[in-house]
Amino acid sequence: MRRLSAAAALMLAPVIGHAAGWDIDQLLHGLAQIRSDHAGFVEKKFIAMLDKPVESSGELFYTAPDHLEKRTLKPKPESMILDHGTLVIERGRQIHRLQAQDYPELAAFIDSIRGTLAGDRRALERNYRLELNGSAEHWTLQLLPLDEKIRAVVKRIRIAGVRDAVRSIEITQADGDSSLMFIEKLVRP
């Protein structure tokens, strides 16, 4: 019996060693290698006042280190573009421009997504405690707000992926509402 356990341990040692050696720095380094990306998304927002989730879909564009664009195509066209700390939201004929630095809670939320995509651990740790679970093949990075003001809005952000690709972003708000976005890489034409 002992021989079998020892043999099994020897066979599994490389697997366990590889998993144990993989960490947040390696994950973020891999993500930082992606200089631009184009993906499709489907997002479901779960709002307590509504009987069923609100679903939207569209495209995401990312150019390192700080250009992020979300184009919602359904149910209604809308775009959100974050570029160098300026957020531009366009709905129909209405255009709103916000400086992220003027809205600390918004800036912290933006940094959670942008910081993850850019592989910027310092930006993430300014506002969040990081918890990584899984392996390089299938991982989940949980961001838990450090600041009381941010915690009053966001309870946690859970980002899941496969290797160097983000596949979903789940946001749980402090009021119990939540959103879950599924992301699928698209090939640029």
C-alpha positions as CSV (number, residue, x, y, z in Angstrom):
1,M,0.0,0.0,0.0
2,R,2.8,2.4,0.9
3,R,4.6,1.7,-2.4
4,L,1.4,2.5,-4.4
5,S,1.1,5.8,-2.5
6,A,4.8,6.7,-3.0
7,A,4.5,5.8,-6.7
8,A,1.4,7.9,-7.1
9,A,3.1,10.8,-5.3
10,L,6.1,10.5,-7.7
11,M,3.9,10.4,-10.7
12,L,1.8,13.4,-9.6
13,A,4.8,15.5,-8.3
14,P,5.4,17.3,-11.7
15,V,1.7,18.2,-11.9
16,I,1.4,19.4,-8.3
17,G,4.7,21.3,-8.6
18,H,3.5,23.0,-11.8
19,A,0.2,24.0,-10.2
20,A,1.9,25.2,-7.0
21,G,4.4,27.3,-9.0
22,W,1.7,29.1,-10.9
23,D,0.6,32.4,-9.3
24,I,-0.9,35.8,-9.7
25,D,2.3,37.2,-11.2
26,Q,2.4,34.5,-13.9
27,L,-1.3,35.1,-14.7
28,L,-0.9,38.8,-14.9
29,H,2.3,38.5,-17.0
30,G,0.4,36.3,-19.5
31,L,-2.5,38.8,-19.7
32,A,0.0,41.7,-20.2
33,Q,1.3,40.0,-23.3
34,I,-2.0,40.6,-25.1
35,R,-1.5,44.0,-26.7
36,S,-5.0,44.2,-28.4
37,D,-8.0,42.0,-28.5
38,H,-11.5,41.8,-30.0
39,A,-14.2,39.7,-28.3
40,G,-18.0,39.2,-28.4
41,F,-19.9,39.4,-25.2
42,V,-23.3,38.4,-23.7
43,E,-24.1,40.0,-20.4
44,K,-26.9,39.2,-18.0
45,K,-27.8,41.7,-15.3
46,F,-29.7,40.4,-12.3
47,I,-31.7,43.2,-10.7
48,A,-33.8,42.6,-7.6
49,M,-36.7,44.7,-8.9
50,L,-37.1,42.7,-12.1
51,D,-38.5,39.2,-12.6
52,K,-35.9,38.1,-15.1
53,P,-32.4,39.2,-16.0
54,V,-31.7,42.0,-18.5
55,E,-29.6,40.6,-21.3
56,S,-27.4,42.5,-23.7
57,S,-24.7,41.5,-26.3
58,G,-22.1,43.1,-28.4
59,E,-18.4,43.5,-28.9
60,L,-15.4,44.4,-26.7
61,F,-12.2,46.0,-28.0
62,Y,-9.0,46.3,-26.0
63,T,-5.7,48.0,-26.8
64,A,-3.0,48.0,-24.2
65,P,-2.6,49.5,-21.8
66,D,-5.7,51.6,-21.3
67,H,-8.1,51.7,-24.2
68,L,-11.3,49.7,-23.5
69,E,-14.4,49.8,-25.6
70,K,-17.8,48.1,-25.1
71,R,-20.2,48.3,-28.0
72,T,-23.6,47.0,-27.0
73,L,-25.6,46.0,-30.1
74,K,-28.6,44.4,-28.5
75,P,-31.2,45.2,-27.2
76,K,-30.3,48.8,-27.9
77,P,-27.1,50.3,-29.4
78,E,-24.8,51.9,-26.8
79,S,-21.1,52.4,-26.6
80,M,-18.7,53.0,-23.7
81,I,-15.2,54.0,-24.5
82,L,-12.5,54.3,-21.8
83,D,-9.4,56.0,-23.1
84,H,-6.6,57.5,-20.9
85,G,-8.9,58.0,-17.9
86,T,-11.8,59.5,-19.9
87,L,-15.0,57.5,-20.1
88,V,-17.4,58.4,-23.0
89,I,-20.9,56.9,-22.9
90,E,-23.0,57.2,-26.0
91,R,-26.7,56.3,-26.0
92,G,-28.7,57.3,-29.0
93,R,-27.9,61.0,-29.5
94,Q,-26.8,61.5,-25.9
95,I,-23.1,61.6,-25.2
96,H,-21.7,61.8,-21.6
97,R,-18.0,62.4,-20.8
98,L,-16.6,61.6,-17.4
99,Q,-13.1,61.9,-16.0
100,A,-12.6,58.7,-14.0
101,Q,-10.4,60.6,-11.5
102,D,-13.5,62.7,-10.5
103,Y,-15.4,59.5,-9.5
104,P,-13.2,57.4,-7.2
105,E,-15.6,54.5,-7.1
106,L,-15.9,54.4,-10.8
107,A,-12.2,54.7,-11.2
108,A,-11.7,51.7,-8.9
109,F,-14.2,49.6,-10.9
110,I,-12.5,50.6,-14.2
111,D,-9.1,49.8,-12.8
112,S,-10.4,46.3,-11.9
113,I,-11.0,45.4,-15.5
114,R,-8.3,47.5,-17.1
115,G,-5.7,46.4,-14.5
116,T,-6.5,42.8,-15.1
117,L,-6.3,43.0,-18.9
118,A,-3.1,45.0,-18.7
119,G,-1.6,42.6,-16.1
120,D,-1.1,45.6,-13.8
121,R,-0.9,44.1,-10.3
122,R,0.0,47.4,-8.6
123,A,-3.2,49.1,-10.1
124,L,-5.3,46.1,-8.9
125,E,-3.8,46.1,-5.4
126,R,-4.5,49.8,-4.9
127,N,-8.2,49.0,-4.5
128,Y,-8.5,45.2,-4.1
129,R,-7.4,42.2,-2.3
130,L,-6.6,39.6,-4.9
131,E,-7.4,35.9,-4.6
132,L,-6.4,33.5,-7.3
133,N,-7.8,29.9,-7.6
134,G,-7.3,27.2,-10.2
135,S,-4.5,26.6,-12.6
136,A,-3.2,28.3,-15.7
137,E,-5.6,26.2,-17.8
138,H,-8.7,27.4,-15.9
139,W,-8.4,30.2,-13.3
140,T,-10.6,32.5,-11.3
141,L,-9.3,35.9,-10.0
142,Q,-11.4,37.4,-7.3
143,L,-11.1,41.1,-6.5
144,L,-12.3,42.1,-3.0
145,P,-12.6,45.9,-2.4
146,L,-10.3,47.3,0.3
147,D,-11.9,50.7,0.6
148,E,-15.2,51.1,2.5
149,K,-16.7,53.5,-0.2
150,I,-16.0,50.9,-2.9
151,R,-17.4,48.1,-0.8
152,A,-20.6,50.1,-0.4
153,V,-21.1,49.7,-4.2
154,V,-19.2,46.5,-5.1
155,K,-19.0,43.4,-3.0
156,R,-16.7,41.5,-5.3
157,I,-15.6,41.1,-8.9
158,R,-14.8,37.6,-10.1
159,I,-12.9,37.3,-13.4
160,A,-12.4,33.8,-14.8
161,G,-10.3,32.6,-17.7
162,V,-8.4,30.0,-19.6
163,R,-4.7,30.6,-20.0
164,D,-4.2,34.2,-21.1
165,A,-7.8,34.8,-22.0
166,V,-10.6,36.3,-19.9
167,R,-13.8,34.3,-20.4
168,S,-16.2,35.9,-17.9
169,I,-16.6,38.8,-15.5
170,E,-19.0,38.5,-12.6
171,I,-19.8,41.6,-10.5
172,T,-21.7,41.3,-7.3
173,Q,-22.9,44.6,-6.0
174,A,-23.3,45.4,-2.3
175,D,-27.1,45.8,-2.8
176,G,-27.4,42.2,-4.1
177,D,-27.8,43.0,-7.8
178,S,-25.2,41.4,-10.0
179,S,-24.1,41.0,-13.6
180,L,-22.4,38.2,-15.4
181,M,-20.6,38.7,-18.7
182,F,-19.5,35.9,-20.9
183,I,-16.7,36.7,-23.3
184,E,-15.6,34.9,-26.5
185,K,-12.6,36.0,-28.5
186,L,-13.4,37.1,-32.1
187,V,-10.9,37.2,-35.0
188,R,-10.5,40.7,-36.4
189,P,-11.3,40.9,-40.2
